[in-house]
Amino acid sequence: MQRRALTFSVLACALALGACQRAGAPASDAKTTGTTAATPAPAKATVVADDNLNAVLWVQASAEYQAATTTVYRAAADKLDVALKQKNWDALVTDERGNAATGLSPAVVMDVDETVLDNSPYQARLVRDGKEFDEVTWDGWVAEKKAKAVPGVVEFAKAASAKGVTILYLSNRAVHLKEATLANLRAVGMPVKDDSVFLGLGTVVEGCEQNGSEKNCRRRLAGQKYRVLMQFGDQLGDFVQVVANTREGRAQLLDEYGDWFGERWWMLPNPTYGSWEPALFNNEWGQPRDARREAKRAALDVAP
């Protein structure tokens, strides 16, 4: 997870007032003309722009966001019976299946952040404070266990659980955050079969080498125990391994698996962060914010 915040200049009128005050004589040296000079108003505080402001507010304040997530989960619920009845129905790609799914218990794989739990208050704090994501503040937020459920997800998950479908939480929250995460999930009403349903970052999968935060090994682990009916996420990497995180590489994956969306794969809207963003600046988070912002501006399609 990465966050970003950017700046713009002080209001022009405030700058102009400041320049006039510096250029003029001090108040104690001014000649009196029988009138009292007006006391200049204090300059307004600098307002810092943040690329994430509208995105976070859209999640928190718009009816459209709630409608979008509810639409996804209701549509998925309508497909669930079809998935259960078809014995060859599987939401894992061939390379990640690794074994036959026949006879295995059904399960649904769900990403956690921005798919099940809404972390927009954490994003809002970053916007307010002009900060970017870091592990310390993130771990602190998770420990608070204050994230609310994404609209529509609890109803879907309860309906699936009632049909005998296990909900698996395949998250890039680190394994040391398992206890707090499961507590938060239970608090919002999500079904939690037992502690084994949390497959966090750092989960050891025998015979499979973890590549950064990619989830392919953990999906393979899920497939060893369950027939995965559906996957839910807010990023491409929640469904399939992203080998080349470039615009071209991501577009190729979408072309290859586009028919899976709305059937086996269900994408939730998340405008606040994601692996799509570093794909615009060569995945180089070490660059200054301004350099990253310029790369994003350069990627805009202005229909010349």
Solvent accessible surface area in square Angstrom, and as a share of the most:
residue,aa,sasa,rsa
1,M,59,0.26
2,Q,56,0.25
3,R,3,0.01
4,R,14,0.05
5,A,0,0.00
6,L,4,0.02
7,T,81,0.47
8,F,100,0.42
9,S,82,0.53
10,V,43,0.25
11,L,79,0.39
12,A,82,0.63
13,C,80,0.48
14,A,8,0.06
15,L,98,0.49
16,A,56,0.43
17,L,111,0.55
18,G,23,0.22
19,A,47,0.37
20,C,92,0.55
21,Q,103,0.46
22,R,184,0.67
23,A,93,0.72
24,G,44,0.42
25,A,69,0.53
26,P,80,0.50
27,A,92,0.71
28,S,107,0.69
29,D,96,0.50
30,A,60,0.46
31,K,189,0.80
32,T,126,0.73
33,T,113,0.66
34,G,79,0.76
35,T,108,0.63
36,T,132,0.76
37,A,90,0.70
38,A,97,0.75
39,T,126,0.73
40,P,87,0.55
41,A,75,0.58
42,P,125,0.78
43,A,80,0.62
44,K,136,0.57
45,A,89,0.69
46,T,76,0.44
47,V,86,0.49
48,V,79,0.45
49,A,20,0.15
50,D,19,0.10
51,D,59,0.30
52,N,7,0.04
53,L,87,0.43
54,N,117,0.60
55,A,17,0.13
56,V,5,0.03
57,L,87,0.43
58,W,87,0.31
59,V,16,0.09
60,Q,79,0.35
61,A,81,0.63
62,S,20,0.13
63,A,75,0.58
64,E,109,0.49
65,Y,7,0.03
66,Q,96,0.43
67,A,58,0.45
68,A,34,0.26
69,T,0,0.00
70,T,30,0.18
71,T,87,0.51
72,V,25,0.14
73,Y,2,0.01
74,R,172,0.63
75,A,38,0.29
76,A,0,0.00
77,A,34,0.27
78,D,113,0.59
79,K,62,0.26
80,L,1,0.00
81,D,62,0.32
82,V,61,0.35
83,A,0,0.00
84,L,48,0.24
85,K,164,0.69
86,Q,80,0.35
87,K,170,0.72
88,N,128,0.66
89,W,10,0.03
90,D,25,0.13
91,A,0,0.00
92,L,7,0.03
93,V,9,0.05
94,T,120,0.70
95,D,118,0.61
96,E,8,0.04
97,R,25,0.09
98,G,65,0.62
99,N,53,0.27
100,A,79,0.62
101,A,17,0.13
102,T,113,0.66
103,G,82,0.79
104,L,50,0.25
105,S,61,0.40
106,P,30,0.19
107,A,0,0.00
108,V,0,0.00
109,V,3,0.02
110,M,0,0.00
111,D,12,0.06
112,V,0,0.00
113,D,11,0.06
114,E,15,0.07
115,T,0,0.00
116,V,0,0.00
117,L,0,0.00
118,D,25,0.13
119,N,0,0.00
120,S,4,0.03
121,P,49,0.31
122,Y,4,0.01
123,Q,1,0.01
124,A,33,0.26
125,R,79,0.29
126,L,11,0.06
127,V,31,0.18
128,R,177,0.64
129,D,70,0.36
130,G,29,0.27
131,K,119,0.50
132,E,42,0.19
133,F,40,0.17
134,D,60,0.31
135,E,113,0.51
136,V,126,0.72
137,T,63,0.37
138,W,10,0.04
139,D,41,0.21
140,G,34,0.33
141,W,5,0.02
142,V,4,0.02
143,A,60,0.47
144,E,64,0.29
145,K,97,0.41
146,K,126,0.53
147,A,4,0.03
148,K,154,0.65
149,A,28,0.22
150,V,1,0.01
151,P,37,0.23
152,G,17,0.16
153,V,0,0.00
154,V,24,0.14
155,E,119,0.53
156,F,5,0.02
157,A,0,0.00
158,K,112,0.47
159,A,41,0.31
160,A,0,0.00
161,S,47,0.30
162,A,91,0.70
163,K,93,0.39
164,G,51,0.49
165,V,3,0.02
166,T,16,0.09
167,I,5,0.02
168,L,5,0.03
169,Y,0,0.00
170,L,2,0.01
171,S,0,0.00
172,N,62,0.32
173,R,3,0.01
174,A,27,0.21
175,V,70,0.40
176,H,127,0.57
177,L,14,0.07
178,K,71,0.30
179,E,149,0.67
180,A,19,0.15
181,T,0,0.00
182,L,4,0.02
183,A,37,0.29
184,N,4,0.02
185,L,0,0.00
186,R,120,0.44
187,A,82,0.63
188,V,37,0.21
189,G,27,0.26
190,M,7,0.03
191,P,30,0.19
192,V,25,0.14
193,K,133,0.56
194,D,59,0.30
195,D,77,0.40
196,S,73,0.47
197,V,0,0.00
198,F,11,0.05
199,L,18,0.09
200,G,0,0.00
201,L,53,0.27
202,G,46,0.44
203,T,31,0.18
204,V,134,0.77
205,V,10,0.06
206,E,167,0.75
207,G,80,0.77
208,C,25,0.15
209,E,158,0.71
210,Q,61,0.27
211,N,88,0.45
212,G,57,0.55
213,S,59,0.38
214,E,30,0.14
215,K,7,0.03
216,N,19,0.10
217,C,2,0.01
218,R,0,0.00
219,R,0,0.00
220,R,75,0.27
221,L,33,0.16
222,A,3,0.02
223,G,0,0.00
224,Q,88,0.39
225,K,120,0.51
226,Y,29,0.11
227,R,23,0.08
228,V,0,0.00
229,L,0,0.00
230,M,0,0.00
231,Q,0,0.00
232,F,1,0.00
233,G,0,0.00
234,D,15,0.08
235,Q,41,0.18
236,L,17,0.09
237,G,16,0.16
238,D,14,0.07
239,F,0,0.00
240,V,10,0.06
241,Q,48,0.21
242,V,14,0.08
243,V,131,0.75
244,A,51,0.40
245,N,32,0.16
246,T,57,0.33
247,R,138,0.50
248,E,132,0.59
249,G,13,0.12
250,R,32,0.12
251,A,53,0.41
252,Q,125,0.55
253,L,28,0.14
254,L,95,0.47
255,D,122,0.63
256,E,106,0.48
257,Y,35,0.13
258,G,31,0.30
259,D,130,0.67
260,W,62,0.22
261,F,46,0.19
262,G,32,0.31
263,E,59,0.26
264,R,58,0.21
265,W,1,0.00
266,W,15,0.05
267,M,68,0.30
268,L,3,0.01
269,P,37,0.24
270,N,20,0.10
271,P,52,0.33
272,T,4,0.02
273,Y,5,0.02
274,G,2,0.02
275,S,31,0.20
276,W,106,0.37
277,E,3,0.01
278,P,8,0.05
279,A,12,0.10
280,L,43,0.21
281,F,5,0.02
282,N,117,0.60
283,N,69,0.35
284,E,89,0.40
285,W,66,0.23
286,G,82,0.79
287,Q,47,0.21
288,P,95,0.60
289,R,61,0.22
290,D,95,0.49
291,A,40,0.31
292,R,17,0.06
293,R,65,0.24
294,E,106,0.47
295,A,29,0.23
296,K,33,0.14
297,R,139,0.51
298,A,88,0.68
299,A,30,0.23
300,L,115,0.57
301,D,130,0.67
302,V,114,0.66
303,A,85,0.66
304,P,168,1.06
